[in-house]
């Protein structure tokens, strides 16, 4: 069955994904089982994410896409395979695989555990992994508290707070910019070491987040320190250290500098619509390689590093040739 991507209309809003998809495929006369199988077999995307829950309510303006074949499950996206780098009563640090959302959308917070298992987030998987490690039920554990996020396609080190105290203390460290966060990004062209400072706004004029130079526009200060990790024949591996942690900050700053991260699908054009240099990549070539902070209770300085995962390492090896 073929179906071009479509935008959810007002009349379709708040209906289930299965109902809307079956209505759109009416010419093919699919059964309810056919439609549910498409969704559960990872053949349907809502926005940028694969949705495996037929009962998910769609919202006006969302884009739904029926894929030609099922997408593979993200590697290491189950509780059994998740790598936990640190765990105590207050903090957990894990290795996030690409393709998994860090946290659940607010509208989905009341989902049952069974429903969450259809399309788990890193927050879900981490809680299940902790439960398995402690031989406890996930329901009996304190909820994981969000102190920072990684984009869905970004891999790397991420932490959750496991107590109210940790959430508060870590939040203060983020506000004081004392948390060490370093990323590796693969970009086309030649980039010189620099510090990029800008004011970020939700809409730079083309529907995307971006920087503004207008003094009367309220935005958020964003600072990224860029160094050279490795020079490749036509690309570079950059080390990007965050001083501030705004949404999509590194991706925006590198794109606006004319060197979008390889695999970039959002910030791949200038504000005027002109395409930026592009390099086919297995996914967004951005990886959170370093994380460090003071333990919110003991004050001990904790630090971890994580090399490029196999998919990005293979990509970089190919660019070396």
Protein Blocks (a to p, Z undefined) as FASTA:
>chain_A
ZZddddddfklgopafklmmmmmmmmnopafklmmmmmmnopacehjbccfbfkbccdeh
iacdddfbdcdddehiafkloccfbdcfkbccddddehiafbdcfklmmpcfklmmmmcc
fklmmmmmmmmmnopafklpccdddfbdcdfklgcdddddfbfklmmmmmmmmmnopacc
ddddddehjdddddddddddfbgonopacddfbfkbccdddddddddfbdcfkbccdddd
dfbdcehklmmmmmmnopacehiaklmccfkopacdddddfbdcdddfbdcdddfklopa
cdddddddfklmmmmmmmmZZ
